[in-house]
Structure formats: C-alpha cells, structure tokens
Amino acid sequence: MSKALQAGKDRRALYRHRSSVRWLTLSLGALMLAGCASGGHQETHSAAPSSTLDALKSPLLPSAFFADGGDTFTAWRCTPSQDLVTTTPDDKRLRLWTALGETELPRAVVGAGSRYELDGVSFWRQGRDARVESDNGQLVCTLANERETTTREQHPDSIFYAGGNEPGWNVSLDRNSHSLTLVSDYGQASDTFDYRVASIHNGSDANMVLVSDSGRYPMELNLRAGACFDDMSGKPWPVKVMLRYGGREFHGCGQGVEAHR
C-alpha cells in the first residue's frame, strides 16, 4: 500500500474514532451511558440557499439516522437502568444507540458470542444476553424487543419515516423533493408541506430541524439520533422525533429508510 493511501486510511480511521467514542460513567450512583465524545470536529450548518435546495432531490440525512444495511434493530433493557438499541450492518461492526446518540464499535476476537470494542468500551453479546463494559463499570442487558429495519419495500418514495401514538400519526420525507407528508388523527387528516432545512448537525449526536410555512399552519420537525422506543409496542428505532404543527406537539420515533435489507 502506498504512503498516500495509508495516510488517507489513517485520517479516516482517526475521524471515525473521534466522532464515535462513547464512555460509560457513574452518575448519582447509577451506571449509565454518557454521550461524551473525544473532541472530534463536528459542525452545525444553517439552511442552504433556496437555489441550492432546489437543485437537490432531497436533503442528505445524517448517517446516524440509518441502519446502514442492518436487517434488524434490537432493543436491550439493561441494569443499572438504561435502554439501548443496536444493529449489525455486517459481521465486522455493531452500531449502538443510547439516549444521547450513536456510536459504532468494530468486532473484536472473543471465544464465545459476539464482541465489539473501541477504546475500552465493549459490547459483548451471548444469545439474548449482553454486557456493556468500560473502565468505569458494567451494564448487564437482556434482549427486550426487535424490529425489522424499514426499507423502500414498505416506503418506496420516502427517505425518512416516523410515527407515534395517541393520536396515531406518521410523517414521511419524500426522496425526490423537499416535501413531507403528515398523516394524523389515526389517518383522518393528511397535510403535505414544502420544507427547508433550518439546521443540521452531523456526528454521533446528529440532529436535524426542518421547517415549513407552506401548510395551513407553520410546521417544525425535530429529528435527533438516539435510542427510541414505540410507547405502545416497545419496538426500537434510532431517531427521536418531535413535530409541532397547528398548536399541537407530536412525539415518536423514526428511521432513515434503507434501500434494502
């Protein structure tokens, strides 16, 4: 391998290292996953000019919103109290969502089960049980629920899909334009908006804000990477979603739509 290629590989590895690391810390006597990154460079971007947006079919969403090829999302219930979401895009890595964001751990050598580790933080799965460890302590986890990743087979025209309950609602971002559709009140109401990206922050704690004045009322959609669970079924998702519209506030979970499993 040439020196130039190796240098490029090293730079990419260093960026992933800086933007992905999560540390386990003790807080108020209870072990929890904290969202402390190791100082990686992450930027918050304001909305692009309308002429730039018009040239794009749809916005580029943060990678932390996607399974990246994973077949299923798995929910883990841990002691001390902590709920996690994982997926394995391939046999070499595991993506892990905590309440504070997402990180990726490469696979490590282990005698039994599957272990993934990065900088002293490890996730070791054996069947329906798992341990999450660091120099500061340990979480003991049990598989609580699973869900197949959402793909274009279910939502062929969407790049992102989310939903919630009480009352039942869902929102989908069109993959070929800057528009989204909100279906609310258990399917009784439907509104379509042309939106703009107000802000986007990439990295482990990725978040995105979309706004619109094209509907009957102003609309704001907030998306944030983090372990999320359907409050009726308990199914796991990688994005926390909050939508404001017409004096109402909707809360739920979402996912970037995968091309395929």
Backbone as a ProteinNet text record, in pm:
[ID]
protein_1_A
[PRIMARY]
MSKALQAGKDRRALYRHRSSVRWLTLSLGALMLAGCASGGHQETHSAAPSSTLDALKSPLLPSAFFADGGDTFTAWRCTPSQDLVTTTPDDKRLRLWTALGETELPRAVVGAGSRYELDGVSFWRQGRDARVESDNGQLVCTLANERETTTREQHPDSIFYAGGNEPGWNVSLDRNSHSLTLVSDYGQASDTFDYRVASIHNGSDANMVLVSDSGRYPMELNLRAGACFDDMSGKPWPVKVMLRYGGREFHGCGQGVEAHR
[TERTIARY]
85.7	0	88.8	60.1	141.6	125.8	223.3	215.9	93.8	57.9	-58.3	-186.8	-203.2	-323.8	-332.1	-217.6	-217	-250.3	-197.7	-226.4	-374.5	-434.5	-578.1	-657.5	-617.4	-686.2	-674.8	-555.1	-533.9	-619.5	-632.3	-714.1	-860.4	-910.3	-1049.4	-1073.3	-977	-990.6	-991	-905.1	-898.8	-1028.4	-1087.2	-1214.3	-1324	-1335.7	-1438.5	-1414.5	-1288.1	-1255.6	-1303.7	-1275.6	-1310.8	-1460.2	-1530.3	-1673.1	-1761.4	-1707	-1792.1	-1782.9	-1671.9	-1647.5	-1750.8	-1806.3	-1894.1	-1829.9	-1833.2	-1774.5	-1884.5	-1859.8	-1950.2	-1904.7	-1995	-1958.8	-2059.6	-2018.4	-2107.9	-2172.3	-2304.5	-2376.5	-2480.6	-2473.2	-2566.3	-2578	-2464.4	-2460.1	-2515.4	-2558.8	-2614.2	-2531.4	-2504.2	-2426.3	-2512.6	-2463.6	-2540.1	-2444.9	-2492.2	-2411.5	-2417.4	-2301	-2293.9	-2251.3	-2283.7	-2256.2	-2133.5	-2024.5	-1904.6	-1815.6	-1803.3	-1714.4	-1574.5	-1475.2	-1335.6	-1283.6	-1372.7	-1326.1	-1324.8	-1395.7	-1398.3	-1464	-1421.8	-1475	-1610.6	-1713.5	-1848.6	-1905.7	-1980.9	-2029.7	-2181.1	-2234.8	-2377.4	-2394.8	-2478.1	-2494.2	-2630	-2633.9	-2761.6	-2816.8	-2938.3	-3003	-2926.8	-2924	-2860.4	-2952	-2896.2	-2980.6	-3085	-3199.7	-3308	-3266.1	-3178.5	-3134.7	-3058.1	-2979.8	-2906.7	-3002.9	-3102.4	-3200.1	-3279.8	-3312.6	-3390.9	-3317.1	-3182.9	-3103	-3093.7	-3134.5	-3125.7	-3260.4	-3259.5	-3384	-3438.6	-3351.9	-3389.1	-3262.7	-3274.4	-3154.9	-3077.9	-2948.7	-2867.2	-2887.6	-2935.3	-2960.2	-2836.1	-2818.4	-2704.2	-2703.3	-2583.9	-2572.7	-2624.8	-2623.9	-2672.2	-2822.5	-2892.7	-3036.9	-3067.9	-2964.1	-2983.9	-2926.5	-2976.9	-2921.1	-2794.7	-2770.6	-2651.1	-2640.4	-2755.1	-2755.3	-2796.2	-2816.7	-2858.5	-2999.1	-3021.4	-3152.7	-3254.2	-3208.2	-3299	-3241.4	-3330.7	-3294	-3331.2	-3241.2	-3263.1	-3266.3	-3367.9	-3379.2	-3323	-3241.7	-3182.4	-3224.6	-3269.3	-3303.5	-3190.6	-3131.5	-3008.5	-3023.2	-2936.8	-2924.6	-2779	-2754.7	-2847.4	-2929.6	-3041.4	-3143.9	-3086.2	-3100.6	-3055.7	-3112.9	-3172.3	-3224.3	-3139.5	-3100	-3012.1	-3075.9	-3028.5	-3069.3	-2943.5	-2941.3	-2826.3	-2871.8	-2779	-2793.8	-2655	-2645.9	-2518.4	-2527.7	-2472	-2477.6	-2408.2	-2302.6	-2230.1	-2161.3	-2077.2	-2016.3	-1893	-1863.6	-1743.1	-1769.9	-1895.8	-1922.1	-2063.2	-2079.6	-2207.6	-2234.1	-2356.8	-2397.2	-2483.2	-2452.7	-2515.1	-2572.9	-2702.4	-2768.8	-2800.5	-2763.1	-2801.3	-2904	-2941.9	-3034.2	-2971.6	-2838.6	-2767.8	-2710.6	-2721.2	-2666.6	-2624.6	-2538.3	-2498.8	-2348.1	-2299.1	-2158.1	-2143.2	-2026	-2000.9	-1878	-1889.8	-1781.6	-1740	-1610.9	-1564.8	-1561.5	-1573	-1575.2	-1437.8	-1437.6	-1314.6	-1315.6	-1197.3	-1185.2	-1236.1	-1320.6	-1375.1	-1402.7	-1394.7	-1413.1	-1556.3	-1652.3	-1793.8	-1875.8	-1980.9	-2066.4	-2003.9	-2050.8	-2001.2	-1961.6	-1840.5	-1791.4	-1744	-1778.2	-1739.5	-1675.6	-1565.5	-1488.8	-1418.4	-1412.5	-1338.8	-1295.5	-1164.8	-1108.6	-1163.2	-1163.6	-1203.3	-1352.2	-1433.9	-1579.2	-1612.2	-1683.6	-1715.1	-1860.8	-1912.8	-2046.3	-2028	-2060.8	-2039.1	-2173.4	-2215.1	-2343.6	-2325.4	-2406.9	-2414.1	-2562.1	-2614.6	-2755.9	-2843.6	-2934.5	-3026.1	-2971.6	-2848.5	-2785.5	-2666.4	-2634.2	-2519.9	-2463	-2335.1	-2268.9	-2203.9	-2222.7	-2156.8	-2060	-1931.3	-1828.6	-1738.2	-1685	-1577	-1494.6	-1392.7	-1310.4	-1390.4	-1507.5	-1586.6	-1695.7	-1723.7	-1829.4	-1890.4	-2007.8	-2069.1	-2220.7	-2280.8	-2424.2	-2453	-2551.2	-2595.3	-2729.2	-2736.5	-2850.9	-2918.6	-3048.5	-3128.6	-3205.7	-3212.4	-3286.3	-3433.7	-3486.8	-3624.4	-3720.3	-3672.4	-3761.1	-3676.2	-3735.4	-3666.9	-3765.1	-3710.4	-3792.3	-3710	-3770.3	-3702.5	-3686.1	-3572.4	-3548.9	-3648.4	-3685.7	-3778.5	-3703.4	-3756.7	-3690.3	-3782.8	-3729	-3807.2	-3919	-3910.2	-4018.4	-4148	-4138.7	-4258.2	-4286.8	-4180.6	-4195.8	-4107.4	-4149.6	-4064.9	-4032.6	-4116.3	-4096.9	-4039.6	-4001.4	-3958.9	-3811.1	-3748.7	-3611.1	-3605.4	-3716.6	-3724.6	-3870.4	-3890.9	-4026.5	-4029	-4137.2	-4152.1	-4299.2	-4325.8	-4464	-4474.9	-4597.2	-4622.1	-4767.7	-4804	-4936.3	-5008.7	-5137.7	-5224.9	-5219.6	-5275.9	-5341.1	-5239.3	-5274.2	-5182.5	-5146.2	-5016.8	-4970.1	-4845.7	-4813.2	-4687.1	-4646.8	-4517.6	-4464.7	-4361.1	-4358.6	-4261.1	-4201.4	-4069	-3998.2	-3982.7	-4028.1	-4019.3	-3872.6	-3836.9	-3698.3	-3663.2	-3762.1	-3737.4	-3766.5	-3791.5	-3820.6	-3804.6	-3812.9	-3813.4	-3957.3	-4025.8	-4162.5	-4180.4	-4274.3	-4306.5	-4457	-4503.1	-4645.8	-4670.8	-4762.5	-4803.9	-4944	-4958.4	-5087.7	-5117	-5228	-5255.4	-5397.2	-5426.8	-5560.2	-5604.2	-5512.1	-5540.7	-5578.9	-5512.6	-5536.6	-5648.8	-5711.8	-5825.8	-5784.2	-5658.9	-5611.3	-5477.1	-5455.3	-5329.9	-5290	-5164.1	-5113.3	-4976	-4951	-4821.7	-4756.8	-4626.8	-4553.5	-4430.9	-4397	-4264.2	-4183.3	-4067.8	-3991.5	-3849.4	-3784.7	-3642.4	-3568.8	-3440	-3356.6	-3308.1	-3357.8	-3317.9	-3180.4	-3148.1	-3016	-2990.8	-2862.4	-2824.1	-2688.7	-2677.4	-2554.7	-2520.4	-2407.3	-2365.4	-2278.2	-2261.7	-2177.2	-2256.8	-2195.8	-2257.9	-2388.5	-2395.4	-2517.5	-2593.6	-2607	-2666	-2807.9	-2839.7	-2976.9	-3005.7	-3133.3	-3176.3	-3309.6	-3326.3	-3452.3	-3502.9	-3629.2	-3695.5	-3811.4	-3831.9	-3939.8	-4016.3	-4142.6	-4225.1	-4333.6	-4365.6	-4478.4	-4578.3	-4566.2	-4647.9	-4781.5	-4801.3	-4926.4	-5027.1	-5130.7	-5232.5	-5176.2	-5077.2	-5010.9	-4860.1	-4778.8	-4634.1	-4602.5	-4499	-4460.3	-4311.2	-4275.5	-4135.2	-4115.5	-4016.9	-3987.2	-3845.5	-3830.9	-3700.6	-3665.6	-3549	-3500	-3367.8	-3353.5	-3231.1	-3192	-3068.7	-3019.7	-3020.4	-3076.2	-3081.1	-3178	-3153.3	-3239.9	-3382.5	-3476.8	-3616.6	-3702.2	-3813	-3897.3	-4043.5	-4113.6	-4256.5	-4325.6	-4403.6	-4458.9	-4576.4	-4614.5	-4715.8	-4656.8	-4577.8	-4522.9	-4386.2	-4312.4	-4176.8	-4074.8	-4114.5	-4022.6	-3913.8	-3789.4	-3676.7	-3657.1	-3613.9	-3584.1	-3457.9	-3389.6	-3265.3	-3278	-3399.4	-3415.8	-3534.9	-3514.2	-3621.9	-3681.8	-3814.8	-3882.9	-3982	-3980.4	-4080.1	-4127.5	-4258.9	-4316.1	-4416.9	-4405.7	-4501	-4581.2	-4712.8	-4799	-4937.2	-4984.6	-5120.1	-5147.4	-5048.7	-5066.5	-5055.9	-5021	-5008.4	-4862.7	-4828.4	-4692.3	-4700.1	-4633.8	-4633.4	-4496.3	-4494	-4368.9	-4369.5	-4256.2	-4247.4	-4105.7	-4093.5	-3963.9	-3957.6	-3835.1	-3819.6	-3691.4	-3675.3	-3558.9	-3539.4	-3413.5	-3383.7	-3418.5	-3493.9	-3540.1	-3422.9	-3402.2	-3293.2	-3330.2	-3229	-3253.8	-3301.8	-3243.8	-3281.6	-3220.6	-3260.5	-3200.3	-3086.8
-120.2	0	124.5	224.5	344.6	427.5	517.2	603.5	694.3	743.7	833.1	761.5	637.8	561.7	529.6	493	461.9	585.2	701.1	825	857.9	839	863.3	769.5	643.3	544.6	581.3	627.4	665.5	785.4	882.8	1001.3	964.1	873.8	830.9	756.3	671.8	596.9	690.9	795.9	891.4	969.5	1009.2	1082.6	997.8	870.7	782.9	763.2	749.1	731.6	851.5	971.6	1091.4	1114.5	1083.2	1115.7	1007.4	889.7	777.5	735.2	767	707.3	753.7	659.5	687.6	625.6	695	642.5	605.9	500.2	463.2	534.1	606	678.2	651.4	680.3	668	802.9	804.8	928.3	901.7	975.6	961.4	817.1	745.9	609.7	506.2	547	452	456.3	341.3	334.2	369.1	457.3	494.2	522.3	514.8	550.2	700.3	762.9	907.6	939.2	1059.9	1096.3	1182	1148.1	1229.9	1184.4	1265.1	1230.8	1279.8	1233.5	1263.4	1385.4	1480.7	1606.6	1611.3	1521.4	1522.5	1648.9	1690.6	1812.8	1784.5	1850.6	1836.2	1975.2	1994.3	2126.3	2131.5	2246.6	2272.1	2365.3	2327.8	2404.6	2472.3	2595.8	2663.3	2621.3	2663.1	2622.9	2673.9	2592.7	2633	2730.1	2809	2899.1	2819.2	2884.1	2813.3	2760.8	2833.8	2787.9	2657.7	2641.8	2518.3	2405.2	2430.9	2329.4	2283.5	2377.4	2342.1	2245.1	2248.2	2160.9	2019.1	2000.4	1870.1	1800.3	1669.4	1594.7	1589.2	1563.1	1559.9	1584.6	1626.6	1656.3	1529.3	1543.9	1434	1423.6	1310.4	1291.4	1236.5	1264.8	1210.8	1057.8	999.5	853.3	788.3	862.5	807.6	781.6	826.5	802.2	668.5	598.5	479.3	354	239.1	109.9	76.7	145	124.1	-19.6	-79.1	-215.1	-321.1	-283.7	-380.1	-432.5	-560.5	-621.9	-588.5	-577.4	-555.8	-455.2	-388	-310.6	-393.9	-398	-475.5	-382.5	-397.8	-320.3	-402.3	-338.5	-402.8	-329.8	-404.8	-348.4	-385.1	-283.9	-304.9	-265.5	-324.1	-292.4	-255.6	-139.4	-34.5	19.9	85.4	122.8	199.6	139.3	200.1	116.8	180.7	110.4	146	44.6	62.3	4.9	52.2	-2.8	-36.7	-154.5	-193.6	-248.3	-246.6	-321.1	-360.4	-467.7	-513.2	-508.6	-402.7	-390.4	-504.9	-561.1	-674.8	-745.4	-844.4	-921.7	-855.2	-732	-663.7	-547.9	-509.3	-391.2	-393.8	-316.4	-300.8	-152.4	-109.1	28.7	29.9	123.8	129.8	268.6	272.3	398.8	399.9	506.4	531.1	644.2	690.3	803.4	930.5	932.5	1054.5	1054.1	943.4	942.1	804.1	801.3	676.2	662.9	538.1	510.5	377.8	353.4	228.7	160.7	30.6	-47.5	-157.2	-170.4	-280.1	-411.8	-521	-653	-687.7	-755.1	-798.9	-951.1	-1008.7	-1153.1	-1194.8	-1298.7	-1348.9	-1497.7	-1571.2	-1715.7	-1758.4	-1685.3	-1721.7	-1595.7	-1606.2	-1492.5	-1395.6	-1270.3	-1165.3	-1045.3	-1000.6	-887	-776.5	-651.7	-534.2	-436.3	-372.9	-294.2	-177.9	-64.8	52.2	133.6	150.7	236.2	205.1	77.8	40.5	24.7	60	38.3	-84.4	-180.7	-302.7	-342.6	-409.9	-467.7	-615.9	-702.8	-846.4	-917.1	-973	-1041.1	-1192.8	-1259.3	-1405	-1443.4	-1475.4	-1507.6	-1388.8	-1402.1	-1295.2	-1208	-1230.2	-1151.6	-1074.7	-964.6	-884.4	-810.2	-776.2	-691.3	-574.1	-456.7	-336.3	-291.2	-280.7	-256.5	-140.1	-76.9	20.8	17	100.8	106.8	152	215.1	270.7	178.8	70.5	-16.9	-101.9	-156.3	-254.9	-244.3	-264.4	-280.4	-425.5	-484.9	-620.9	-608.8	-659.7	-632.2	-760.5	-749.9	-859	-809.4	-892	-855.4	-835.3	-719.3	-686	-688.7	-653.1	-645.5	-633.7	-665.1	-649.4	-599.7	-534.9	-484.4	-488.8	-537.8	-533.1	-388.1	-356.7	-220.6	-182.1	-55.7	-3.6	19.9	-32.3	-23.6	37.2	53.6	107.5	12.5	-111	-203.6	-157	-106.6	-54.4	90	167.8	311.2	348.9	311	329.3	474.3	567.8	708.3	792.6	728	802.7	782.4	889	879.7	871.1	910.3	902.2	878.9	795.3	765.3	766.3	822.4	827.4	816.7	782	773.8	772.6	789	788.5	755.4	765.9	722.5	832.4	807.7	889.5	1038.6	1083.1	1001	948	839.6	780.6	877.3	885.6	976.3	918.2	964.4	931	1043	1051.5	1151.9	1085.5	1123.5	1068.6	1180.7	1175.6	1271.9	1212.4	1285.5	1239.3	1231.1	1124.8	1106.6	1181.9	1238.7	1306.7	1456.2	1510.2	1653.1	1696.9	1828.9	1883.4	1896.5	1784.5	1785.1	1669.5	1685.9	1579.6	1573.1	1456.1	1435.2	1392.6	1461.5	1428.6	1368.7	1247.7	1182.5	1174.4	1232.5	1241.2	1194.3	1193.9	1155.3	1020.1	922.6	785.4	777.3	860.4	856.3	944.3	1019.5	1102.9	1235.3	1278.1	1405.4	1384.9	1456.5	1445.9	1584	1621.4	1750.2	1729.5	1798.5	1791.5	1929.4	1932.7	2058.4	2060.3	2177.3	2203.3	2260.6	2202.2	2242.9	2287.3	2348.8	2379.9	2327.2	2302.2	2253.8	2374.8	2390.3	2504.2	2481.9	2357.8	2327.8	2178.1	2141.8	2001.2	1987.3	1886	1860.2	1713.7	1686.4	1550.1	1497.9	1365.8	1305.1	1213.5	1173.9	1077.6	1128.6	1258.8	1317.2	1395.6	1336.9	1403.5	1452	1568.4	1619.6	1706.5	1726.7	1798.6	1866.5	1987.5	2060.9	2102.6	2067.8	2106.3	2198.8	2303.3	2397.4	2425.7	2466.3	2496.7	2597	2685	2776.7	2753	2638.5	2615.1	2547.7	2499.8	2433	2528.8	2473.5	2556.6	2628.2	2565	2623	2605	2686	2663.6	2525.2	2463.2	2329.2	2327	2253	2232	2084.8	2021.4	1880.8	1867.9	1812.2	1793.6	1645.6	1611.1	1473.7	1467.3	1369.1	1357.7	1211.2	1178.3	1041.6	1000.6	882.9	834.1	717.8	630	514.5	560.3	508.6	547.7	421.5	421.8	303.4	342.1	271.2	294.3	277.5	378.1	375	279.4	209.1	104.9	-35.2	-51.3	-183.5	-209.1	-101.4	-116.7	-141.3	-134.3	-158.8	-51.1	-90.5	3.7	80.2	205.1	292.7	372.7	428.5	501.7	654	708.1	853.7	896.2	995.8	1057.3	1170.4	1177	1271.1	1355.7	1485.9	1576.1	1669.2	1679.8	1762.6	1859.1	1986.6	2089.4	2136.1	2138.2	2180.9	2216.2	2333.7	2374.8	2377	2421	2426.4	2291.2	2186.9	2053	2008.7	1915.8	1862	1710.4	1651.2	1506.8	1452	1341.9	1277.5	1132.8	1087.2	949.9	913	810.3	755.1	744.5	744.4	735.4	667.4	658.7	591.6	636.5	653.2	672.5	544.6	556.5	438.3	374.7	244.1	169.8	132.4	127.6	86	-58.9	-143.5	-285.1	-344	-466	-536.7	-623.8
0	0	0	-85	-92.7	34	58	176.5	170.9	50.4	36.5	71.5	22.4	53.5	201.1	261.7	404.4	487.2	445.2	518.4	512.9	393.4	382.2	468.5	472.7	556.5	703.6	744.6	884.7	922.3	829.3	859.1	875.6	788.1	800.6	931	969.7	1095	1214.8	1210.2	1320.3	1331.4	1217	1221	1283	1239.4	1296.1	1445.1	1484.9	1626.9	1707.2	1657.1	1733	1739.7	1632.6	1627.7	1685	1718.3	1756.1	1902	1971.5	2103.3	2206.2	2281.4	2394.7	2517.8	2629.3	2751.9	2850.3	2930.6	3038.8	3165.1	3230.9	3351.9	3461.7	3585.7	3700	3727.3	3748.4	3777	3884.3	3995.6	4106.6	4153	4148	4197.6	4102.9	3982.4	3885.9	3759.4	3702.4	3579.8	3460.7	3375.9	3257.7	3144.4	3021.5	2905.9	2886.7	2880.7	2862.9	2720.5	2675.6	2537.1	2522.4	2588.4	2583.4	2469.2	2364.3	2254.6	2286.5	2208.6	2240	2167	2135.4	2079.1	1928.4	1861.4	1716	1663.1	1544	1483.3	1422.4	1472.6	1420	1400.1	1295.1	1261.8	1260.3	1298.3	1283.5	1164.8	1069	946.6	945.4	903.8	883.7	748.7	721.3	597.2	475.8	369.1	244.8	170.7	79.1	-0.1	-76.7	-103.5	-170.6	-307	-378.3	-509.4	-498.4	-390.1	-367.6	-336.1	-251.6	-215.4	-336.6	-424.9	-541.6	-632.5	-628.2	-714.2	-658.6	-533.1	-470.2	-472.6	-492.8	-488.4	-346.6	-250.7	-109.4	-29.3	96.6	175.3	211.7	233.7	282.9	433.3	480.4	622.6	691.5	821	894.7	893.2	885.5	880.7	1008.3	1121.1	1248.4	1246.7	1142.3	1130.2	1063	1013.5	932	997.2	953.6	997.1	919.5	808.5	726.5	675.4	643.2	590.9	690.8	816.1	917.2	890.7	919	894.4	1002.6	1126.5	1238.9	1337.4	1408.9	1526.8	1649.2	1746.5	1868.7	1988.6	2073	2196.8	2311.6	2396	2512.9	2638.8	2739.6	2869.3	2965.4	3024.5	3100	3247.3	3329.1	3470.7	3499.7	3565.4	3607.1	3488.9	3523	3426.1	3307.6	3190.9	3065.5	2951.3	2852.4	2736	2614.3	2538.3	2424.2	2298.9	2183.1	2054.3	1976	1911.4	1830.1	1695.4	1600.3	1475.4	1427.7	1350.1	1295.1	1142.6	1080.9	935.2	862.5	924.8	870.6	986	957.5	1065.4	1124.6	1083.9	1131.1	1226.6	1244.6	1326.8	1384.2	1490.4	1557.5	1574	1543.3	1567.3	1692.4	1782.4	1914.9	1937.9	1973.9	2008.8	2157.5	2224.4	2363.1	2362.9	2479.6	2487.3	2430.5	2419.3	2381.9	2241	2169.2	2034.8	1989.8	1887.2	1822	1817	1824.2	1805.3	1732.9	1678.6	1605.9	1664.4	1691.6	1750.3	1653.7	1624.4	1538.9	1616.3	1544.5	1606.6	1662.2	1777.8	1843.2	1854.8	1875.1	1890.2	2027.5	2030.9	2156.5	2139.8	2251.3	2245.2	2221.9	2280.7	2267.5	2246.8	2166.3	2139.4	2041.2	2044	1954.6	2038.7	2021	2099.7	2006.1	2043.6	1966.6	2064.6	2023.4	2120	2053.2	2126.3	2081.4	2202.6	2218	2323.7	2462.4	2499.9	2634.7	2655.8	2554.9	2562.8	2478.9	2537.7	2464.4	2482.8	2380.9	2383.2	2351.2	2446.8	2432.1	2440.2	2327	2319.7	2320	2402.9	2403.5	2403	2283.3	2270.9	2301.1	2398.9	2436.3	2549.4	2588	2694.3	2638.9	2704.6	2663	2783.3	2772.2	2871.8	2799.9	2856.6	2806	2914.1	2878.1	2979.6	2941.3	3045.3	3029.9	3156.8	3164	3283.9	3405	3382.9	3492	3544.5	3472.6	3521	3412	3439.6	3351.8	3351.8	3235	3221.9	3188	3255.3	3225	3153.6	3028.7	2942.4	2894.9	2870.3	2816.2	2695.1	2590.6	2470.2	2505.7	2469.5	2506.3	2387.9	2268.8	2152.4	2026.8	1913	1785.2	1679.9	1577.4	1467	1339	1230.7	1102.5	1057.8	998.7	953	843.9	842.7	743.1	612	501.5	371.6	266.9	147.7	36	-6.3	33.9	3	67.3	193.5	261	221.7	199.8	171.7	52.6	-68.9	-186.8	-220.2	-177.9	-214.2	-100.5	9.2	128.1	157.9	209.2	255.9	408.4	474.2	620.1	657.3	760.5	805.6	958	1015.3	1160.7	1197.1	1322.2	1366.6	1517.5	1566.4	1709.9	1738.9	1865.8	1912.2	1990.7	2009.4	2094.9	2063.1	1952.4	1849.7	1749.7	1681.5	1584.8	1473.6	1440.1	1335.6	1270.5	1152.3	1088.2	993.9	966.6	875.5	786.3	660.2	566.7	482.4	462.9	379.1	239.9	139.4	1.7	-41.3	-111.7	-151.4	-279.7	-349	-475.1	-471.5	-352.5	-342	-197.5	-174.5	-40	8.3	20.6	72.1	169	260.2	354.9	372.2	414.1	434.7	578.5	644.1	780.4	775.4	825.7	840.2	989.6	1034.4	1177.9	1208.8	1338.5	1386.7	1331.4	1345.2	1301.9	1154.6	1072.6	929.1	880.1	968.2	929.3	865.9	891.3	836.8	767.9	656.9	583.4	532.6	553.2	508.7	445.2	334.4	265.4	268	296.5	313.2	223.2	171.2	116.7	232.4	259.7	377.6	339.6	436.3	422.9	544.9	528.9	637.9	717.8	839.6	923.5	983.5	1021.3	1076.1	1064.7	1060.2	1059.5	1127.6	1211.4	1286.9	1267.6	1204.6	1178.7	1291.1	1297.5	1400	1489.6	1600.5	1691.6	1750.4	1780.6	1837.4	1730.2	1612.5	1497.3	1525.3	1471	1479.5	1358.5	1333	1213.3	1242.6	1192.4	1209.6	1072.5	1043.1	919.3	953.4	873.8	900	770.7	786.1	669.6	706	609.6	620.9	507.8	439.8	321.1	351.3	473.3	508.1	568.6	627.3	691.8	813.2	879.7	996.7	980.4	1050.4	1049.4	1106.2	1050.8	1091.9	1126.6	1231.1	1267.8	1303.1	1240.2	1263.7	1315.5	1437.5	1500.5	1502	1448.1	1443	1518.6	1607.7	1687.3	1702.2	1669	1683.3	1829.8	1859	1996.5	2008.3	2104.6	2126.1	2152.4	2073.6	2085.1	2079.8	2154.6	2165.1	2149.4	2063.1	2046.7	2181.5	2223.8	2359.4	2375.6	2267.6	2279.5	2258.1	2152.2	2119.8	2179.7	2214.1	2263.7	2154.2	2026.3	1915.7	1911.4	1878.1	1880.7	1749.8	1762.8	1649.8	1682.7	1581.9	1607.4	1614.7	1597	1593.2	1678.3	1763.5	1839.9	1757	1753	1664.3	1743.5	1716.1	1772.8	1661.6	1644.5	1538.8	1599	1564.2	1607.1	1487.1	1503	1392.5	1445.6	1408.3	1443.7	1592.7	1672.8	1816.6	1884.3	1809.1	1865.5	1860.2	1945.2	1950.8	1946.2	1846.7	1828.2	1865.7	1941.2	1978.8	1929.8	1879.2	1832	1794.4	1709.4	1670.1	1518.1	1464	1320.5	1277.9	1144.5	1086.6	942.8	903.2	762.1	687.6	577.8	503.4	429.1	454.9	391.5	247.2	161	23.2	19.5	102.3	109.9	234.6	269.4	382	333.1
[MASK]
+++++++++++++++++++++++++++++++++++++++++++++++++++++++++++++++++++++++++++++++++++++++++++++++++++++++++++++++++++++++++++++++++++++++++++++++++++++++++++++++++++++++++++++++++++++++++++++++++++++++++++++++++++++++++++++++++++++++++++++++++++++++++++++++++++++

